[in-house]
Amino acid sequence: MKTILNVIWLLLCGIWMALGYVIAGIICCILIITIPFGIASFRMANYALWPFGRTTIRKPTAGAASVIGNIIWIVVAGLWLAIGHIATGLAMCVTIIGIPLGIASFKMVPISLLPLGTEIVSTNDPRASMPAV
C-alpha cells in the first residue's frame, strides 16, 4: 500500500514539492555560509518525493546551533515551503482518495519549517517510535 500511495504522491505533487526544495537548496548552496541549509533542503527533497513509509525524528545531539539555524531557515525558505505543503494538503483533501495524501502533506509542514536537528528514518526503524517533529 505504501508503494501505491508513494507513486500517486509522486505523480500528483511529489515532483513539484521536491522541485521547490531543490530550488531552495541550490539557492542556499550558492552562498558558502548557508550550505548546511542547502544540504537539509536536498534531504527534504528526497523525503518529499517518497514520504510514505518514512517519518521524522528529533536528533538527540541537536543543540543551540540547530535552533538558530531553524530560525534563519524559517525566514529564508521554510515559510514558503510550509505554505506549499498546506496548499497541497488542502487540494489533496478535496477527494476521498486524496485524503491520505493530504495528511502526508500536512505531516511534512513541521520539517519544512524546522529541518535542522531532525532526521528522516524508515517507519520500520526502532527510532521511529520516538516523538516526531
N, C-alpha and C positions, 0 to 999 in steps of 0.2 A: 504494500500500500504506500510506503514511503517513496518508493521509486516512481509510482504513478503520480503522486502529488508533486514530487520534485520536477518531473517532466512537464506537467501542466504549469507549475510555477515558472519554470524556465521559459516556456513559450509565452506566457501572458505578461509577466512582469519581471522575472529574474534578470533577463538580459539588460533591461533598462535601468534597474536599480544597481546592478553591478557596474554598468557603464558610468553611472553617477559617482560611485565610489572610486572607480579607476580615474576619472577626470579629477576628482578631489585629490587622489594620491599623486597624480602627475604634477598638479599644481604645487602640492606640498613638497615634492622631491626637487622642484626647481631651486628652491632655497635650501641651503645646507642645514640651516637650523631646524627646519621643520621635517626633516627626513623621517624621524620616528612617527610623525603623523601620517606620512605617506605609506610607510610600512603597515601601520594599523589599518589604513584605508584599503590597501590591497588585500589584507587578511579578511576584512569585512566584505570586500567584493566577492571573494571566494565563497563566503558564507551566504551572501545574497543570491548567488547562483544556485545553490543546492542546500536549502535550510532544513528540510525535513530529515530527521534522524540525527540532528546536531543541536547542541544547546550552548549557552554561555555560562561560565562560572567566574567568580571573582578570584584573582590570583592572591594567595596569601602574602606574597612578597611585595605587593604593590604598596607604595608609600606616598609621601607628600609630593614627589615629582609627578606621579600619575594624576593627583588631584589638580595640580597647577596646569599640567598638560591638557586635562579634560576641560578645564575652564576655557583655555585658549581654543581648543578644538570646537567647543560649542559655538563660539563667536565666529570662527573661520568657516567651518563647514557643517558641523553637527546639526545645527538648527535646520538648515535646508534639507539635509538628508532625512532627518526625522519627519519633517513636513511631507517629504516624498513618500515615506513609509505610511504615514497616516492617510494621505490621499489615496495611495494604492490600496490600503486595507479597506477603506470605505468603499471604493469602487468594487473590490472583490466581494464584499459582503452583500452586494445588491442581489446576487443569486444564491440559491441554497448550495449549489455545488462550490461556489467560491468562498463560502464562509470559512472553511479550514485554511484557505489561502490568505484570507483577510486576517485571521487570527495569527498566522505566521508573520504577516507583515507588521502587525501590532507588536508581536514579540521581539521584533528587531529594532523597535524605537529606542529602548534603553541603551543598546550597544551602539547605535548610531550617534547618540548623544555623549556617551561616556565610554569610548573604546579602549582607552589606556587603563591597564590594570585588570583587564578581563582576558579570558582565554576561551576559544571555541573548541568544544570537545564533542565526541560522539555520545549519544544518549546511552550507549552500552558501557561507556567509561564509568568506573566507580565514582569518579569525582563529580559526575553529573547529578548525583543526589545532593550535592552541596547547594546552598542557596544561589539562585540565578541573579543576574544583574537586574 
